[in-house]
């Protein structure tokens, strides 16, 4: 089946990487938590430099890329 056969005008299919909560696994060292906070603030700074306002930034909206922790993939089931 071709994609064109099952999509309609004004529909969008978005495929994103599997990200996970920043809480799991927990940080082992204080330096890991500090690095995480610094990276999150740098991300907000980057967005603001490009005139993008998140509008709802809080800890529940932060996700991480698990590849450095789970290089062989992470199974979400």
Sine and cosine of phi, psi and omega as CSV:
sin_phi,cos_phi,sin_psi,cos_psi,sin_omega,cos_omega
0.00,0.00,0.73,-0.68,0.04,-1.00
-1.00,0.07,0.50,-0.87,0.00,-1.00
-0.84,0.54,-0.62,0.78,-0.04,-1.00
-0.88,0.48,-0.41,0.91,-0.05,-1.00
-0.96,0.29,-0.48,0.88,-0.08,-1.00
-0.88,-0.47,0.15,0.99,0.12,-0.99
-0.96,-0.28,0.42,-0.91,0.02,-1.00
-0.87,-0.49,0.28,-0.96,0.09,-1.00
-0.86,0.50,0.60,-0.80,0.02,-1.00
0.95,0.30,0.17,0.98,0.13,-0.99
-0.98,-0.20,0.52,-0.86,0.00,-1.00
-0.70,-0.72,0.73,-0.69,0.08,-1.00
-0.95,-0.33,0.87,-0.49,-0.05,-1.00
-0.92,-0.40,0.84,-0.55,0.03,-1.00
-0.93,-0.37,0.84,-0.54,-0.03,-1.00
-0.83,-0.56,0.36,-0.93,0.09,-1.00
-0.91,0.41,0.38,-0.93,0.04,-1.00
-0.99,0.13,0.95,-0.32,0.07,-1.00
-0.98,-0.21,0.27,-0.96,0.00,-1.00
-0.69,-0.72,0.21,-0.98,-0.02,-1.00
-0.88,0.48,0.56,-0.83,0.01,-1.00
-0.94,0.34,-0.25,0.97,-0.08,-1.00
-0.98,0.20,-0.35,0.94,-0.08,-1.00
-0.85,-0.53,0.81,-0.58,-0.11,0.99
-0.96,0.28,0.38,-0.92,-0.02,-1.00
-0.92,0.40,0.42,-0.91,0.05,-1.00
-0.92,0.40,0.64,-0.77,0.00,-1.00
-1.00,-0.03,-0.60,0.80,-0.05,-1.00
-0.86,-0.51,0.46,-0.89,0.05,-1.00
-0.85,0.52,-0.59,0.81,-0.01,-1.00
-0.88,0.48,-0.55,0.84,0.04,-1.00
-0.91,0.41,-0.69,0.73,0.04,-1.00
-0.90,0.44,-0.66,0.75,0.03,-1.00
-0.89,0.46,-0.69,0.72,0.02,-1.00
-0.88,0.47,-0.66,0.75,0.02,-1.00
-0.87,0.49,-0.75,0.66,0.00,-1.00
-0.88,0.47,-0.67,0.74,0.02,-1.00
-0.88,0.48,-0.69,0.73,0.02,-1.00
-0.90,0.43,-0.64,0.77,0.03,-1.00
-0.90,0.44,-0.68,0.74,0.02,-1.00
-0.92,0.39,-0.60,0.80,0.07,-1.00
-0.90,0.43,-0.59,0.80,0.06,-1.00
-0.90,0.44,-0.69,0.72,0.06,-1.00
-0.90,0.44,-0.65,0.76,0.03,-1.00
-0.88,0.48,-0.66,0.75,0.03,-1.00
-0.89,0.46,-0.72,0.70,0.01,-1.00
-0.87,0.49,-0.71,0.71,-0.01,-1.00
-0.91,0.41,-0.57,0.82,0.04,-1.00
-0.90,0.43,-0.40,0.92,0.02,-1.00
-0.96,-0.27,0.39,0.92,0.06,-1.00
0.84,0.54,0.63,0.78,0.07,-1.00
-0.90,-0.43,0.81,-0.58,0.06,-1.00
-0.95,-0.32,0.80,-0.59,-0.01,-1.00
-0.92,0.38,-0.74,0.67,0.06,-1.00
0.99,0.12,-0.24,0.97,-0.02,-1.00
-0.51,-0.86,0.67,0.74,-0.04,-1.00
-0.98,0.22,0.88,-0.48,0.12,-0.99
-0.42,-0.91,0.17,-0.99,-0.12,-0.99
-0.86,0.50,-0.48,0.88,0.02,-1.00
-0.94,0.33,-0.30,0.95,0.00,-1.00
-0.99,-0.12,0.02,1.00,-0.05,-1.00
-1.00,-0.06,0.79,-0.61,0.04,-1.00
-0.84,-0.54,0.30,-0.95,0.02,-1.00
-0.77,-0.64,0.39,-0.92,0.10,-1.00
-0.99,0.11,0.88,-0.47,-0.08,-1.00
-0.99,0.16,-0.06,1.00,-0.08,-1.00
-0.83,0.55,-0.66,0.75,0.03,-1.00
-0.90,0.44,-0.46,0.89,-0.02,-1.00
-1.00,0.00,-0.63,0.78,-0.01,-1.00
-0.86,-0.51,0.97,0.24,-0.09,-1.00
-0.89,0.45,-0.41,0.91,0.00,-1.00
-1.00,-0.05,0.30,0.95,0.03,-1.00
1.00,-0.07,0.26,-0.97,0.03,-1.00
-0.80,-0.60,0.79,-0.61,0.00,-1.00
-0.99,-0.10,0.88,-0.48,-0.09,-1.00
-0.97,0.24,-0.15,0.99,-0.04,-1.00
-0.99,0.14,0.00,0.00,0.00,0.00
